[in-house]
Amino acid sequence: MKRRGVLGLLGAGMASAAGWRWWPDEGVWNPCVDPALPAELAAHALLQTAWAGLDMAAVWDMHVHLIGVGDGDSGIWLNPTMRSGWHPLEFTQFKFYLNAACTADNGDVDRAYVRRLDALIEGFPPGVKFMLLAFDYHYDERGERVEALSPFHTPNDYAARVAASRPERYEWIASIHPYRNDAVEALEWAVSHGARAVKWLPPAQGMDPASPLCDRFYAALARHDLPLLSHVGDEHAVQGGAAQALGNPLRLRRALEQGVRVILAHCATQGRGVDLDRGAAASRVDNFALFARLMDDADYVGRLYGDVSAMTQINRAGPYLKTLLERDDWHGRLLNGSDYPLPGVMPLFSLRALAREEFISEEQAQVCSALRRHNPLLFDFVLKRALRAGGRGFAKEVFATRRVFERIGE
Protein backbone atom coordinates (compact mmCIF):
# COMPACT_ATOMS: atom_id res chain seq x y z
CA MET A 1 0.00 0.00 0.00
CA LYS A 2 1.34 3.41 -0.93
CA ARG A 3 1.99 6.08 1.71
CA ARG A 4 -0.70 8.34 0.20
CA GLY A 5 -3.15 5.44 0.45
CA VAL A 6 -2.28 4.78 4.08
CA LEU A 7 -2.79 8.38 5.10
CA GLY A 8 -5.94 8.73 3.08
CA LEU A 9 -7.33 5.54 4.57
CA LEU A 10 -6.64 6.57 8.15
CA GLY A 11 -7.79 10.13 7.59
CA ALA A 12 -11.14 9.02 6.22
CA GLY A 13 -11.57 6.48 9.01
CA MET A 14 -12.26 3.65 6.61
CA ALA A 15 -12.18 0.15 8.02
CA SER A 16 -12.18 -1.92 4.86
CA ALA A 17 -10.54 -5.33 4.72
CA ALA A 18 -7.53 -3.79 3.04
CA GLY A 19 -7.38 -1.18 5.77
CA TRP A 20 -7.36 -3.74 8.57
CA ARG A 21 -4.64 -5.71 6.84
CA TRP A 22 -2.39 -2.67 7.02
CA TRP A 23 -3.57 -1.42 10.40
CA PRO A 24 -0.47 0.06 12.08
CA ASP A 25 1.11 -2.21 14.66
CA GLU A 26 2.36 0.77 16.73
CA GLY A 27 -0.83 2.76 16.68
CA VAL A 28 -1.99 5.67 14.57
CA TRP A 29 -0.61 8.70 16.40
CA ASN A 30 2.84 9.51 17.70
CA PRO A 31 2.58 9.43 21.52
CA CYS A 32 5.23 12.20 21.78
CA VAL A 33 6.96 10.77 24.83
CA ASP A 34 9.85 12.68 26.42
CA PRO A 35 12.89 12.34 24.10
CA ALA A 36 15.12 11.50 27.09
CA LEU A 37 15.57 7.73 27.01
CA PRO A 38 15.10 5.56 30.09
CA ALA A 39 18.48 4.38 31.38
CA GLU A 40 17.86 0.75 30.42
CA LEU A 41 16.96 1.68 26.85
CA ALA A 42 19.84 4.15 26.48
CA ALA A 43 22.30 1.45 27.59
CA HIS A 44 20.87 -1.28 25.37
CA ALA A 45 23.41 -3.11 23.24
CA LEU A 46 21.48 -2.31 20.06
CA LEU A 47 22.08 1.41 20.53
CA GLN A 48 25.70 0.93 21.48
CA THR A 49 26.28 -1.23 18.42
CA ALA A 50 24.72 1.44 16.20
CA TRP A 51 27.60 3.82 16.99
CA ALA A 52 30.37 1.24 16.72
CA GLY A 53 33.00 1.96 14.06
CA LEU A 54 31.62 5.37 13.10
CA ASP A 55 33.42 8.70 13.12
CA MET A 56 30.68 10.90 14.56
CA ALA A 57 31.98 13.98 12.78
CA ALA A 58 31.37 12.21 9.47
CA VAL A 59 27.72 11.35 10.20
CA TRP A 60 25.38 13.90 8.62
CA ASP A 61 21.68 13.05 8.29
CA MET A 62 21.19 14.52 4.81
CA HIS A 63 17.39 14.53 4.58
CA VAL A 64 15.64 16.53 7.35
CA HIS A 65 12.58 18.55 6.40
CA LEU A 66 12.08 22.01 7.87
CA ILE A 67 8.37 22.70 7.90
CA GLY A 68 5.91 25.06 9.54
CA VAL A 69 2.96 27.26 8.73
CA GLY A 70 4.49 30.75 8.71
CA ASP A 71 3.28 31.79 12.17
CA GLY A 72 6.73 33.07 13.16
CA ASP A 73 9.35 35.05 11.27
CA SER A 74 10.21 32.05 9.09
CA GLY A 75 8.59 33.22 5.87
CA ILE A 76 7.18 29.71 5.41
CA TRP A 77 4.12 29.52 3.18
CA LEU A 78 1.65 26.63 3.30
CA ASN A 79 -0.91 25.87 0.63
CA PRO A 80 -4.34 26.55 2.20
CA THR A 81 -5.52 23.08 1.16
CA MET A 82 -3.21 21.59 3.82
CA ARG A 83 -5.34 23.18 6.56
CA SER A 84 -8.75 22.91 4.95
CA GLY A 85 -11.31 20.26 5.79
CA TRP A 86 -12.58 20.63 2.21
CA HIS A 87 -9.39 18.84 1.12
CA PRO A 88 -9.44 15.81 3.44
CA LEU A 89 -6.37 14.04 2.06
CA GLU A 90 -4.04 17.06 2.29
CA PHE A 91 -5.60 18.06 5.61
CA THR A 92 -5.05 14.59 7.09
CA GLN A 93 -1.52 14.33 5.77
CA PHE A 94 -0.57 17.63 7.37
CA LYS A 95 -2.10 16.58 10.69
CA PHE A 96 0.07 13.47 10.60
CA TYR A 97 3.18 15.49 9.83
CA LEU A 98 2.56 17.88 12.72
CA ASN A 99 1.88 14.98 15.08
CA ALA A 100 5.03 13.23 13.86
CA ALA A 101 6.97 16.31 14.99
CA CYS A 102 4.94 16.59 18.21
CA THR A 103 3.78 20.03 17.15
CA ALA A 104 0.22 21.37 17.55
CA ASP A 105 -1.31 23.87 15.11
CA ASN A 106 -1.78 26.46 17.86
CA GLY A 107 -0.05 29.60 16.60
CA ASP A 108 3.50 28.55 17.45
CA VAL A 109 4.17 25.81 14.90
CA ASP A 110 7.36 27.18 13.33
CA ARG A 111 9.21 27.58 16.62
CA ALA A 112 7.77 24.42 18.17
CA TYR A 113 8.93 22.34 15.20
CA VAL A 114 12.53 23.49 15.65
CA ARG A 115 12.36 23.11 19.45
CA ARG A 116 11.29 19.49 19.08
CA LEU A 117 14.01 18.81 16.53
CA ASP A 118 16.55 20.43 18.87
CA ALA A 119 15.42 18.07 21.63
CA LEU A 120 15.60 14.95 19.46
CA ILE A 121 19.13 15.57 18.22
CA GLU A 122 20.40 15.65 21.79
CA GLY A 123 20.00 11.87 21.65
CA PHE A 124 22.90 11.70 19.19
CA PRO A 125 26.59 11.86 20.11
CA PRO A 126 28.42 15.17 19.65
CA GLY A 127 29.65 15.65 16.10
CA VAL A 128 26.59 14.19 14.35
CA LYS A 129 24.84 16.79 12.17
CA PHE A 130 21.48 17.21 10.48
CA MET A 131 20.94 18.82 7.08
CA LEU A 132 17.83 21.02 6.94
CA LEU A 133 15.93 21.19 3.66
CA ALA A 134 14.52 24.37 2.19
CA PHE A 135 11.70 23.95 -0.35
CA ASP A 136 10.93 26.20 -3.32
CA TYR A 137 7.60 26.97 -4.98
CA HIS A 138 6.28 25.36 -8.16
CA TYR A 139 7.22 27.39 -11.25
CA ASP A 140 6.02 27.11 -14.83
CA GLU A 141 8.18 27.17 -17.97
CA ARG A 142 7.88 30.95 -18.17
CA GLY A 143 9.58 31.21 -14.80
CA GLU A 144 6.41 32.31 -13.03
CA ARG A 145 5.46 31.07 -9.58
CA VAL A 146 2.33 28.89 -9.40
CA GLU A 147 1.09 28.83 -5.83
CA ALA A 148 -1.93 26.70 -6.65
CA LEU A 149 0.40 23.83 -7.53
CA SER A 150 2.84 24.45 -4.68
CA PRO A 151 2.34 22.33 -1.54
CA PHE A 152 4.45 24.61 0.67
CA HIS A 153 7.49 26.89 0.65
CA THR A 154 10.38 26.91 3.13
CA PRO A 155 12.66 29.86 2.26
CA ASN A 156 16.37 29.41 1.82
CA ASP A 157 17.14 32.26 4.19
CA TYR A 158 15.10 30.61 6.95
CA ALA A 159 16.90 27.28 6.55
CA ALA A 160 20.20 29.16 6.60
CA ARG A 161 19.22 31.02 9.78
CA VAL A 162 18.15 27.90 11.64
CA ALA A 163 21.34 26.12 10.61
CA ALA A 164 23.45 29.09 11.74
CA SER A 165 21.74 29.07 15.14
CA ARG A 166 23.43 25.75 15.97
CA PRO A 167 26.38 25.27 13.62
CA GLU A 168 27.67 22.37 15.69
CA ARG A 169 24.49 20.42 14.85
CA TYR A 170 22.99 21.77 11.63
CA GLU A 171 23.88 22.22 7.99
CA TRP A 172 21.38 23.24 5.32
CA ILE A 173 20.35 22.41 1.77
CA ALA A 174 18.89 25.07 -0.51
CA SER A 175 15.93 24.61 -2.84
CA ILE A 176 15.98 26.64 -6.07
CA HIS A 177 13.70 26.05 -9.02
CA PRO A 178 15.80 26.07 -12.22
CA TYR A 179 13.11 27.87 -14.24
CA ARG A 180 13.28 30.97 -12.04
CA ASN A 181 14.70 33.99 -13.82
CA ASP A 182 16.97 34.55 -10.84
CA ALA A 183 17.90 30.89 -10.35
CA VAL A 184 21.63 31.34 -10.82
CA GLU A 185 21.69 34.43 -8.62
CA ALA A 186 19.75 32.55 -5.94
CA LEU A 187 22.30 29.76 -6.13
CA GLU A 188 25.15 32.23 -5.71
CA TRP A 189 23.44 33.58 -2.58
CA ALA A 190 22.92 30.07 -1.21
CA VAL A 191 26.56 29.11 -1.76
CA SER A 192 27.76 32.28 -0.06
CA HIS A 193 25.52 31.49 2.93
CA GLY A 194 26.75 27.94 3.41
CA ALA A 195 24.33 25.77 1.48
CA ARG A 196 25.70 22.25 1.04
CA ALA A 197 23.44 21.10 -1.82
CA VAL A 198 20.23 21.90 -3.70
CA LYS A 199 16.98 19.95 -3.22
CA TRP A 200 14.36 19.32 -5.93
CA LEU A 201 11.05 17.46 -5.85
CA PRO A 202 10.11 17.51 -9.56
CA PRO A 203 6.57 16.04 -9.40
CA ALA A 204 5.54 18.70 -6.88
CA GLN A 205 7.72 21.62 -7.95
CA GLY A 206 7.22 21.22 -11.69
CA MET A 207 10.77 21.14 -13.01
CA ASP A 208 11.71 18.64 -15.72
CA PRO A 209 15.32 17.58 -15.03
CA ALA A 210 15.68 16.64 -18.72
CA SER A 211 14.65 20.09 -19.99
CA PRO A 212 17.13 22.49 -21.63
CA LEU A 213 15.62 25.09 -19.29
CA CYS A 214 17.77 23.55 -16.57
CA ASP A 215 21.07 23.89 -18.43
CA ARG A 216 22.18 27.26 -17.09
CA PHE A 217 21.44 26.07 -13.57
CA TYR A 218 23.32 22.82 -14.13
CA ALA A 219 26.32 24.82 -15.34
CA ALA A 220 26.23 26.86 -12.12
CA LEU A 221 25.91 23.74 -9.94
CA ALA A 222 28.87 22.14 -11.71
CA ARG A 223 30.92 25.30 -11.34
CA HIS A 224 30.33 25.34 -7.59
CA ASP A 225 30.57 21.51 -7.34
CA LEU A 226 27.34 21.57 -5.34
CA PRO A 227 25.37 18.29 -5.27
CA LEU A 228 21.78 18.12 -6.51
CA LEU A 229 19.49 16.07 -4.26
CA SER A 230 16.50 15.22 -6.43
CA HIS A 231 13.48 13.09 -5.60
CA VAL A 232 13.07 10.22 -8.05
CA GLY A 233 10.17 7.82 -8.41
CA ASP A 234 6.55 8.64 -7.70
CA GLU A 235 5.71 11.16 -5.00
CA HIS A 236 2.88 10.66 -2.50
CA ALA A 237 3.79 12.77 0.55
CA VAL A 238 2.54 16.01 -1.06
CA GLN A 239 0.49 16.87 -4.12
CA GLY A 240 2.19 16.07 -7.41
CA GLY A 241 0.37 13.09 -8.85
CA ALA A 242 -0.30 14.74 -12.20
CA ALA A 243 3.43 15.13 -12.84
CA GLN A 244 4.80 11.79 -11.67
CA ALA A 245 6.67 11.33 -14.96
CA LEU A 246 9.04 14.10 -13.83
CA GLY A 247 10.33 11.71 -11.16
CA ASN A 248 11.75 9.31 -13.76
CA PRO A 249 15.41 8.82 -12.70
CA LEU A 250 16.59 8.75 -16.32
CA ARG A 251 15.63 12.43 -16.60
CA LEU A 252 18.66 13.20 -14.41
CA ARG A 253 21.05 11.99 -17.12
CA ARG A 254 21.09 15.55 -18.43
CA ALA A 255 22.49 16.82 -15.14
CA LEU A 256 25.04 14.03 -14.90
CA GLU A 257 26.25 14.61 -18.43
CA GLN A 258 26.85 18.27 -17.59
CA GLY A 259 29.10 17.41 -14.68
CA VAL A 260 26.64 17.76 -11.81
CA ARG A 261 26.91 15.45 -8.83
CA VAL A 262 23.43 13.96 -8.34
CA ILE A 263 21.84 12.25 -5.34
CA LEU A 264 18.72 10.25 -6.19
CA ALA A 265 16.39 10.48 -3.21
CA HIS A 266 14.75 7.27 -2.01
CA CYS A 267 16.52 5.31 -4.79
CA ALA A 268 13.42 5.58 -7.00
CA THR A 269 11.56 2.94 -5.01
CA GLN A 270 8.06 4.02 -6.04
CA GLY A 271 6.18 3.74 -9.31
CA ARG A 272 7.03 2.98 -12.92
CA GLY A 273 8.55 5.19 -15.58
CA VAL A 274 9.05 5.18 -19.32
CA ASP A 275 12.35 3.61 -20.34
CA LEU A 276 13.59 6.82 -21.96
CA ASP A 277 16.84 5.19 -23.03
CA ARG A 278 14.69 3.34 -25.57
CA GLY A 279 12.66 6.36 -26.61
CA ALA A 280 9.75 8.43 -25.37
CA ALA A 281 7.27 5.83 -26.63
CA ALA A 282 8.98 2.90 -24.89
CA SER A 283 7.25 0.76 -22.32
CA ARG A 284 7.10 1.64 -18.63
CA VAL A 285 9.33 -0.23 -16.24
CA ASP A 286 9.97 -0.18 -12.52
CA ASN A 287 11.66 3.10 -11.52
CA PHE A 288 14.02 1.18 -9.26
CA ALA A 289 15.29 -0.75 -12.28
CA LEU A 290 16.09 2.57 -13.95
CA PHE A 291 17.87 3.71 -10.80
CA ALA A 292 19.92 0.49 -10.83
CA ARG A 293 20.86 1.07 -14.47
CA LEU A 294 22.25 4.49 -13.62
CA MET A 295 24.10 3.19 -10.58
CA ASP A 296 25.69 0.45 -12.67
CA ASP A 297 26.93 2.90 -15.31
CA ALA A 298 30.69 3.18 -14.76
CA ASP A 299 30.68 6.69 -16.26
CA TYR A 300 28.71 7.97 -13.26
CA VAL A 301 30.85 6.57 -10.46
CA GLY A 302 31.88 9.49 -8.28
CA ARG A 303 29.00 11.66 -9.50
CA LEU A 304 25.89 9.58 -8.78
CA TYR A 305 24.58 8.62 -5.35
CA GLY A 306 21.43 7.12 -3.86
CA ASP A 307 19.63 8.43 -0.76
CA VAL A 308 18.24 5.63 1.46
CA SER A 309 15.83 7.84 3.40
CA ALA A 310 12.36 6.29 3.83
CA MET A 311 13.64 2.86 2.76
CA THR A 312 12.28 1.14 5.88
CA GLN A 313 8.72 2.37 5.34
CA ILE A 314 6.14 -0.27 4.49
CA ASN A 315 5.74 1.04 0.95
CA ARG A 316 9.47 0.76 0.17
CA ALA A 317 10.82 -2.13 2.25
CA GLY A 318 10.79 -5.64 0.84
CA PRO A 319 12.65 -6.49 -2.37
CA TYR A 320 13.96 -2.93 -2.82
CA LEU A 321 15.46 -2.80 0.65
CA LYS A 322 16.86 -6.31 0.27
CA THR A 323 18.59 -5.33 -2.97
CA LEU A 324 20.12 -2.20 -1.46
CA LEU A 325 21.48 -4.16 1.50
CA GLU A 326 22.90 -6.94 -0.67
CA ARG A 327 24.43 -4.66 -3.32
CA ASP A 328 27.44 -3.82 -1.19
CA ASP A 329 29.21 -2.63 -4.34
CA TRP A 330 26.83 0.33 -4.17
CA HIS A 331 27.32 1.09 -0.49
CA GLY A 332 30.07 3.62 -1.05
CA ARG A 333 27.51 5.64 -3.03
CA LEU A 334 24.47 5.23 -0.77
CA LEU A 335 23.77 8.03 1.71
CA ASN A 336 21.67 7.91 4.84
CA GLY A 337 18.94 10.39 5.66
CA SER A 338 15.94 10.16 7.98
CA ASP A 339 13.28 11.99 5.94
CA TYR A 340 12.25 13.51 9.28
CA PRO A 341 9.49 14.00 10.42
CA LEU A 342 8.21 10.90 8.60
CA PRO A 343 9.79 8.42 11.06
CA GLY A 344 7.25 9.82 13.52
CA VAL A 345 4.26 9.05 11.28
CA MET A 346 3.34 5.83 13.01
CA PRO A 347 1.37 4.05 10.23
CA LEU A 348 4.26 4.36 7.75
CA PHE A 349 6.36 1.68 9.43
CA SER A 350 5.78 -1.93 10.45
CA LEU A 351 8.52 -3.36 12.61
CA ARG A 352 6.58 -6.63 12.71
CA ALA A 353 6.81 -6.85 8.94
CA LEU A 354 10.54 -6.08 8.98
CA ALA A 355 11.04 -8.84 11.55
CA ARG A 356 8.84 -11.24 9.60
CA GLU A 357 10.98 -10.65 6.51
CA GLU A 358 14.10 -11.13 8.70
CA PHE A 359 15.56 -7.67 8.16
CA ILE A 360 15.71 -7.45 11.96
CA SER A 361 15.07 -9.86 14.83
CA GLU A 362 11.95 -9.85 16.99
CA GLU A 363 14.00 -8.51 19.90
CA GLN A 364 15.42 -5.72 17.76
CA ALA A 365 11.91 -4.84 16.64
CA GLN A 366 10.80 -4.50 20.26
CA VAL A 367 13.74 -2.29 21.15
CA CYS A 368 13.23 -0.12 18.06
CA SER A 369 9.56 0.24 18.90
CA ALA A 370 10.37 1.45 22.40
CA LEU A 371 13.00 3.80 21.02
CA ARG A 372 10.59 5.23 18.46
CA ARG A 373 8.15 6.34 21.15
CA HIS A 374 10.81 8.60 22.59
CA ASN A 375 12.90 9.63 19.61
CA PRO A 376 11.76 8.79 16.04
CA LEU A 377 14.89 10.40 14.63
CA LEU A 378 17.17 8.11 16.63
CA PHE A 379 14.87 5.17 15.88
CA ASP A 380 15.42 5.65 12.15
CA PHE A 381 19.21 5.63 12.55
CA VAL A 382 19.39 2.63 14.89
CA LEU A 383 16.98 0.63 12.76
CA LYS A 384 19.02 1.15 9.61
CA ARG A 385 22.21 0.18 11.40
CA ALA A 386 20.56 -3.07 12.50
CA LEU A 387 19.16 -4.12 9.11
CA ARG A 388 20.43 -7.33 7.52
CA ALA A 389 19.72 -9.22 4.29
CA GLY A 390 21.71 -12.20 3.13
CA GLY A 391 24.05 -11.59 6.06
CA ARG A 392 24.82 -8.07 4.88
CA GLY A 393 24.03 -4.76 6.52
CA PHE A 394 24.62 -1.25 5.29
CA ALA A 395 28.35 -0.46 5.36
CA LYS A 396 29.50 2.35 7.63
CA GLU A 397 30.15 4.48 4.52
CA VAL A 398 26.37 4.75 4.05
CA PHE A 399 26.21 6.76 7.27
CA ALA A 400 29.45 8.72 6.77
CA THR A 401 27.79 11.17 4.40
CA ARG A 402 29.79 14.30 5.19
CA ARG A 403 32.36 13.50 2.51
CA VAL A 404 29.83 14.14 -0.25
CA PHE A 405 28.97 17.63 0.98
CA GLU A 406 32.35 18.97 2.03
CA ARG A 407 33.98 21.75 0.11
CA ILE A 408 37.59 21.67 -1.04
CA GLY A 409 39.90 22.64 1.79
CA GLU A 410 37.55 21.72 4.65
LOFI-241040 format. One record per residue (C-alpha): x, y, z; residue in three letters. Coordinates in steps of 0.2 Angstrom, whole numbers, padded with zeros to 4 digits, always signed. Example, Ala and Ser with C-alpha at 12.3 -4.5 7.8 and 13.67 -1.06 7.14 Angstrom:
2
+0062-0022+0039Ala/+0068-0005+0036Ser/
***
This chain:
410
+0000+0000+0000Met/+0007+0017-0005Lys/+0010+0030+0009Arg/-0003+0042+0001Arg/-0016+0027+0002Gly/-0011+0024+0020Val/-0014+0042+0026Leu/-0030+0044+0015Gly/-0037+0028+0023Leu/-0033+0033+0041Leu/-0039+0051+0038Gly/-0056+0045+0031Ala/-0058+0032+0045Gly/-0061+0018+0033Met/-0061+0001+0040Ala/-0061-0010+0024Ser/-0053-0027+0024Ala/-0038-0019+0015Ala/-0037-0006+0029Gly/-0037-0019+0043Trp/-0023-0029+0034Arg/-0012-0013+0035Trp/-0018-0007+0052Trp/-0002+0000+0060Pro/+0006-0011+0073Asp/+0012+0004+0084Glu/-0004+0014+0083Gly/-0010+0028+0073Val/-0003+0044+0082Trp/+0014+0048+0089Asn/+0013+0047+0108Pro/+0026+0061+0109Cys/+0035+0054+0124Val/+0049+0063+0132Asp/+0064+0062+0121Pro/+0076+0057+0135Ala/+0078+0039+0135Leu/+0076+0028+0150Pro/+0092+0022+0157Ala/+0089+0004+0152Glu/+0085+0008+0134Leu/+0099+0021+0132Ala/+0111+0007+0138Ala/+0104-0006+0127His/+0117-0016+0116Ala/+0107-0012+0100Leu/+0110+0007+0103Leu/+0129+0005+0107Gln/+0131-0006+0092Thr/+0124+0007+0081Ala/+0138+0019+0085Trp/+0152+0006+0084Ala/+0165+0010+0070Gly/+0158+0027+0066Leu/+0167+0044+0066Asp/+0153+0055+0073Met/+0160+0070+0064Ala/+0157+0061+0047Ala/+0139+0057+0051Val/+0127+0069+0043Trp/+0108+0065+0041Asp/+0106+0073+0024Met/+0087+0073+0023His/+0078+0083+0037Val/+0063+0093+0032His/+0060+0110+0039Leu/+0042+0114+0039Ile/+0030+0125+0048Gly/+0015+0136+0044Val/+0022+0154+0044Gly/+0016+0159+0061Asp/+0034+0165+0066Gly/+0047+0175+0056Asp/+0051+0160+0045Ser/+0043+0166+0029Gly/+0036+0149+0027Ile/+0021+0148+0016Trp/+0008+0133+0017Leu/-0005+0129+0003Asn/-0022+0133+0011Pro/-0028+0115+0006Thr/-0016+0108+0019Met/-0027+0116+0033Arg/-0044+0115+0025Ser/-0057+0101+0029Gly/-0063+0103+0011Trp/-0047+0094+0006His/-0047+0079+0017Pro/-0032+0070+0010Leu/-0020+0085+0011Glu/-0028+0090+0028Phe/-0025+0073+0035Thr/-0008+0072+0029Gln/-0003+0088+0037Phe/-0010+0083+0053Lys/+0000+0067+0053Phe/+0016+0077+0049Tyr/+0013+0089+0064Leu/+0009+0075+0075Asn/+0025+0066+0069Ala/+0035+0082+0075Ala/+0025+0083+0091Cys/+0019+0100+0086Thr/+0001+0107+0088Ala/-0007+0119+0076Asp/-0009+0132+0089Asn/+0000+0148+0083Gly/+0018+0143+0087Asp/+0021+0129+0074Val/+0037+0136+0067Asp/+0046+0138+0083Arg/+0039+0122+0091Ala/+0045+0112+0076Tyr/+0063+0117+0078Val/+0062+0116+0097Arg/+0056+0097+0095Arg/+0070+0094+0083Leu/+0083+0102+0094Asp/+0077+0090+0108Ala/+0078+0075+0097Leu/+0096+0078+0091Ile/+0102+0078+0109Glu/+0100+0059+0108Gly/+0115+0059+0096Phe/+0133+0059+0101Pro/+0142+0076+0098Pro/+0148+0078+0081Gly/+0133+0071+0072Val/+0124+0084+0061Lys/+0107+0086+0052Phe/+0105+0094+0035Met/+0089+0105+0035Leu/+0080+0106+0018Leu/+0073+0122+0011Ala/+0059+0120-0002Phe/+0055+0131-0017Asp/+0038+0135-0025Tyr/+0031+0127-0041His/+0036+0137-0056Tyr/+0030+0136-0074Asp/+0041+0136-0090Glu/+0039+0155-0091Arg/+0048+0156-0074Gly/+0032+0162-0065Glu/+0027+0155-0048Arg/+0012+0144-0047Val/+0005+0144-0029Glu/-0010+0133-0033Ala/+0002+0119-0038Leu/+0014+0122-0023Ser/+0012+0112-0008Pro/+0022+0123+0003Phe/+0037+0134+0003His/+0052+0135+0016Thr/+0063+0149+0011Pro/+0082+0147+0009Asn/+0086+0161+0021Asp/+0076+0153+0035Tyr/+0085+0136+0033Ala/+0101+0146+0033Ala/+0096+0155+0049Arg/+0091+0140+0058Val/+0107+0131+0053Ala/+0117+0145+0059Ala/+0109+0145+0076Ser/+0117+0129+0080Arg/+0132+0126+0068Pro/+0138+0112+0078Glu/+0122+0102+0074Arg/+0115+0109+0058Tyr/+0119+0111+0040Glu/+0107+0116+0027Trp/+0102+0112+0009Ile/+0094+0125-0003Ala/+0080+0123-0014Ser/+0080+0133-0030Ile/+0068+0130-0045His/+0079+0130-0061Pro/+0066+0139-0071Tyr/+0066+0155-0060Arg/+0073+0170-0069Asn/+0085+0173-0054Asp/+0089+0154-0052Ala/+0108+0157-0054Val/+0108+0172-0043Glu/+0099+0163-0030Ala/+0111+0149-0031Leu/+0126+0161-0029Glu/+0117+0168-0013Trp/+0115+0150-0006Ala/+0133+0146-0009Val/+0139+0161+0000Ser/+0128+0157+0015His/+0134+0140+0017Gly/+0122+0129+0007Ala/+0128+0111+0005Arg/+0117+0105-0009Ala/+0101+0110-0018Val/+0085+0100-0016Lys/+0072+0097-0030Trp/+0055+0087-0029Leu/+0051+0088-0048Pro/+0033+0080-0047Pro/+0028+0093-0034Ala/+0039+0108-0040Gln/+0036+0106-0058Gly/+0054+0106-0065Met/+0059+0093-0079Asp/+0077+0088-0075Pro/+0078+0083-0094Ala/+0073+0100-0100Ser/+0086+0112-0108Pro/+0078+0125-0096Leu/+0089+0118-0083Cys/+0105+0119-0092Asp/+0111+0136-0085Arg/+0107+0130-0068Phe/+0117+0114-0071Tyr/+0132+0124-0077Ala/+0131+0134-0061Ala/+0130+0119-0050Leu/+0144+0111-0059Ala/+0155+0127-0057Arg/+0152+0127-0038His/+0153+0108-0037Asp/+0137+0108-0027Leu/+0127+0091-0026Pro/+0109+0091-0033Leu/+0097+0080-0021Leu/+0082+0076-0032Ser/+0067+0065-0028His/+0065+0051-0040Val/+0051+0039-0042Gly/+0033+0043-0038Asp/+0029+0056-0025Glu/+0014+0053-0013His/+0019+0064+0003Ala/+0013+0080-0005Val/+0002+0084-0021Gln/+0011+0080-0037Gly/+0002+0065-0044Gly/-0002+0074-0061Ala/+0017+0076-0064Ala/+0024+0059-0058Gln/+0033+0057-0075Ala/+0045+0070-0069Leu/+0052+0059-0056Gly/+0059+0047-0069Asn/+0077+0044-0063Pro/+0083+0044-0082Leu/+0078+0062-0083Arg/+0093+0066-0072Leu/+0105+0060-0086Arg/+0105+0078-0092Arg/+0112+0084-0076Ala/+0125+0070-0075Leu/+0131+0073-0092Glu/+0134+0091-0088Gln/+0146+0087-0073Gly/+0133+0089-0059Val/+0135+0077-0044Arg/+0117+0070-0042Val/+0109+0061-0027Ile/+0094+0051-0031Leu/+0082+0052-0016Ala/+0074+0036-0010His/+0083+0027-0024Cys/+0067+0028-0035Ala/+0058+0015-0025Thr/+0040+0020-0030Gln/+0031+0019-0047Gly/+0035+0015-0065Arg/+0043+0026-0078Gly/+0045+0026-0097Val/+0062+0018-0102Asp/+0068+0034-0110Leu/+0084+0026-0115Asp/+0073+0017-0128Arg/+0063+0032-0133Gly/+0049+0042-0127Ala/+0036+0029-0133Ala/+0045+0015-0124Ala/+0036+0004-0112Ser/+0035+0008-0093Arg/+0047-0001-0081Val/+0050-0001-0063Asp/+0058+0015-0058Asn/+0070+0006-0046Phe/+0076-0004-0061Ala/+0080+0013-0070Leu/+0089+0019-0054Phe/+0100+0002-0054Ala/+0104+0005-0072Arg/+0111+0022-0068Leu/+0121+0016-0053Met/+0128+0002-0063Asp/+0135+0015-0077Asp/+0153+0016-0074Ala/+0153+0033-0081Asp/+0144+0040-0066Tyr/+0154+0033-0052Val/+0159+0047-0041Gly/+0145+0058-0048Arg/+0129+0048-0044Leu/+0123+0043-0027Tyr/+0107+0036-0019Gly/+0098+0042-0004Asp/+0091+0028+0007Val/+0079+0039+0017Ser/+0062+0031+0019Ala/+0068+0014+0014Met/+0061+0006+0029Thr/+0044+0012+0027Gln/+0031-0001+0022Ile/+0029+0005+0005Asn/+0047+0004+0001Arg/+0054-0011+0011Ala/+0054-0028+0004Gly/+0063-0032-0012Pro/+0070-0015-0014Tyr/+0077-0014+0003Leu/+0084-0032+0001Lys/+0093-0027-0015Thr/+0101-0011-0007Leu/+0107-0021+0007Leu/+0115-0035-0003Glu/+0122-0023-0017Arg/+0137-0019-0006Asp/+0146-0013-0022Asp/+0134+0002-0021Trp/+0137+0005-0002His/+0150+0018-0005Gly/+0138+0028-0015Arg/+0122+0026-0004Leu/+0119+0040+0009Leu/+0108+0040+0024Asn/+0095+0052+0028Gly/+0080+0051+0040Ser/+0066+0060+0030Asp/+0061+0068+0046Tyr/+0047+0070+0052Pro/+0041+0055+0043Leu/+0049+0042+0055Pro/+0036+0049+0068Gly/+0021+0045+0056Val/+0017+0029+0065Met/+0007+0020+0051Pro/+0021+0022+0039Leu/+0032+0008+0047Phe/+0029-0010+0052Ser/+0043-0017+0063Leu/+0033-0033+0064Arg/+0034-0034+0045Ala/+0053-0030+0045Leu/+0055-0044+0058Ala/+0044-0056+0048Arg/+0055-0053+0033Glu/+0070-0056+0043Glu/+0078-0038+0041Phe/+0079-0037+0060Ile/+0075-0049+0074Ser/+0060-0049+0085Glu/+0070-0043+0100Glu/+0077-0029+0089Gln/+0060-0024+0083Ala/+0054-0023+0101Gln/+0069-0011+0106Val/+0066-0001+0090Cys/+0048+0001+0094Ser/+0052+0007+0112Ala/+0065+0019+0105Leu/+0053+0026+0092Arg/+0041+0032+0106Arg/+0054+0043+0113His/+0064+0048+0098Asn/+0059+0044+0080Pro/+0074+0052+0073Leu/+0086+0041+0083Leu/+0074+0026+0079Phe/+0077+0028+0061Asp/+0096+0028+0063Phe/+0097+0013+0074Val/+0085+0003+0064Leu/+0095+0006+0048Lys/+0111+0001+0057Arg/+0103-0015+0063Ala/+0096-0021+0046Leu/+0102-0037+0038Arg/+0099-0046+0021Ala/+0109-0061+0016Gly/+0120-0058+0030Gly/+0124-0040+0024Arg/+0120-0024+0033Gly/+0123-0006+0026Phe/+0142-0002+0027Ala/+0148+0012+0038Lys/+0151+0022+0023Glu/+0132+0024+0020Val/+0131+0034+0036Phe/+0147+0044+0034Ala/+0139+0056+0022Thr/+0149+0072+0026Arg/+0162+0068+0013Arg/+0149+0071-0001Val/+0145+0088+0005Phe/+0162+0095+0010Glu/+0170+0109+0001Arg/+0188+0108-0005Ile/+0199+0113+0009Gly/+0188+0109+0023Glu/
***
